[in-house]
Amino acid sequence: MRVFALLALCSSVFAKEATVDLLNPVYQDGVMTTESGGVISGKNLRIQAKHIHYDTLKRSILAEGDLLVEHENHFFVGKKFTYNFLTKSGTVYDGTTFEDLWFLGGKKITLMPDGSYRIQGAFITTSDNKDRTWDIYSHSTSVTPDSYLVAQTPKFRVLGAPVLILPSLKSDLKWQPKSPVSYQAGWIKGQGPRISAEYRVYSWEDVNIFSRLEVRPDFQKLGITGALETSYLPKNSQTRFVSKNFIQKDTFFNDNDPGKESFRFRAQGLINSENKEKTNTFHTSWDWYDDKNLPLTFQGDNFAHNKAQETEMLIRRIGDKTISGFYFRPRINSFQGFNQQLPALNLSLHPIEIGKSGVIMENNTRAAYLNYVYSDDVDGLIPDFRSGRLEMEHNLYRAFRTKAFTFTPLAGFSGIFYTNSPNKGEASQAIFHYEGMLDTKLYRTYSRYKHQLEPYLHYYGLTFPTIRVDDYFIYSIADGYNRLNTLKPGIKNALYLPGELMPTLSADLYSYAFFGDQTYKLLMPKTYLDLLWNISNVTFGAHGAWNFEESVLDTGNLSLLWTLNANFATYFEFRHRSRFDWRKDQRYNFVLDVTRSIDELLDSPISDGRNTLLARFQIKLHPEWILRVRTHMGWGRSDEPSYSEGTIDLLHMVTSSWKLRTSLSWLVPTKGFTAFNGALNLTNHF
């Protein structure tokens, strides 16, 4: 009864500030104490200790023994804690806390009302042991509520001995996907050992800067590589800036002359920005490097560049009635050959309904100066070509809907004018195109799922252009017009489980019929099937195309993603392409198919039959050990041998903050194992 009375009295005193739960409390002269343990919790505060002393008059707390303090979502342990409800501040003596990867502590940790804290005699480390191998020591350190750290005169210490002293240190302690510290050591066939280190040298608010140094310690030809990565990713803005820069003086394992030492560089970056309404957009990216093999040189999980990016700039504005854009794409790498747009302008009107007819009109205008340049490797063998280009496109369409079906016809016109042509004069072409889409949807609900059936017909046609294909320059697929008449019949099936938006099983079976075409003998030379099956832990996908005219499987892609449990997952993908399945950027654009004969296409790089098998699996051998295997095998390519390459990774959590990755790799150009690599990353997850 006495215990409950004391708890009631204490609760009335602290009702607006805290909730009290003590074991065997004693109350005397306005002071409540316990030696048996208890908890005091309030707004953004929780104190747990064995010995607790309350002064209800001064509204202060003293807690000791088995101490745990939670303040503003931060946890602290220490020998003693004092807190005052009037100032809403407290002090942890001989305390320790953590921020993601980092352990922080010191003689006194002062907790401030705004959620920040200050540490006197502070240490910062990643070691979770009392005997620290290394740490950063500072007389005074402060951490903001957003986990930004400022340390005065920090000393980097190893085994207690200072090795480096800085005037100050500022860093972001919050979790980030990229490891702030990484060390690597490895061996590459034909080049020998390599060692590297990467550090996050600056991290504050929205800016992160990483640097990396890599050395190949060969006494005859010392190889050295340096890299700098900068990112600006503001949280309250739509602006994004990323830059990765790299220089190297070394040999290259995949060079024609592996022993040749060369100087290489790469500058890669992008800037994206848009307003909150997303009506104004600015994008620019660049990728400047002097060796076409360089994207393969500087690899790794820690400082991997993206694949070769386009160097371009785009400015777009979406207005009330128009959409306008400016696009600029130059060539800055002489070994590349592609279509330069110097520049390209676009103006489109928002779709307009003509009166109340339901007919929608679209209007687009594009103007550009185009310059197609070939690589310097073929300089003089194939002439470059350039021309001004003006295009106008107009479309009319209307949807007719009934209870049974929907029919949408479309008619359009494209006119293109070129200031230059293969005949050294002006050229122009005009093309009419027409489409029609007829589809319907049928449903039936069963006890466990819903079945949706969608038959459809899609007709697409192009008239003969007013000029022959060989009489104007083709810069891209936007110039490649020729007479075409195709009909796509198909039927989609989908099964939905109750409450699911995505189908558990979907299948799309369709074909293409070609009318008035001299290329194919059959009306429907190919039939396609797209299949996707999703269950709780398995996803199976398939895409196939059967060529009736040649009686071959044109395309056969199969994929299987299986997650057995938290300890095992695997992925397999098989890709087959016959020599009659042309390599096209837009698979279902058939202008090329009806313009060139099958024999012409078979003798070109457009024909490239091959088989590929991709496999990945991951096994958790132990809570601290993970095995990953990735393989890539290929065969069936004409005049080329089969190949196999892959990587085996073994990951180990050395401590709560350090991950060790050991890798063994083999690549196509070499026989046997190509590289062995070990990486130690500062991170608390695999």
Buried (B, 14 or more C-beta within 10 A) or exposed (E): EEEEEBBEBBEEBBEEBBBBBBEEBEBEEEBBBBBEBBBBBBEEBBBBBBBBBBBBEEBBBBBBEEBBBBBBEBEBBBEBBBBBBEEBBBBBBBBBBBBBBBBBBBBBBBBBEEBBBBBBBBBBBBBEEEEBEBBBBBBBBBBBEEBBBBBBEBBBBEEEEEEEEEEEBEBBBEEBEBBBBBBBBBBBBBBBEBBBBBBBEBBEEBBBBBBBEBBBEBEEBEBEBBBBBBBBEEEEEBBBBBBBBBBBBBBBBBBEEBEEBBEBBBBBBBBBBBEEEEEBBBBBBBBEBEBBBBBEBBEBBBBEBEEBBEBBBBBBBBEEEEBBBBBBBBBEBEEBBBBBBBBBBBEBBEEEEEEEEEBBEBBBBBBBBBBBBBBEEEEEEEEEBBBEBBBBBBBBBBEEEEEEBBBBBBBBBBBBBBBBBEEEEEBBBBBEBBBBBBBBBEEEEEEEBBBBEBBBBBBBBBBEBEBEBEBBBBBEEBBBBBBBBBBBBBEBBBBBBEEEEEBBBBBBBBBBBBEEBEBBEEEBBBBBBBBBBBEEEEBBBBBBBBBBBBEBBBBBBBBBBBBEEEEEBBBBBBBBBBBBBBEBEEEEEBBBBBBBEBEEBEEEEBBBBBBBBBBBBBBBEEEBBBBBBBBBBBEBBEEEEEBEBBBBBBBBBEBEBBBBBBBBBBBBBBEEEBBBBBBBBBBBEB
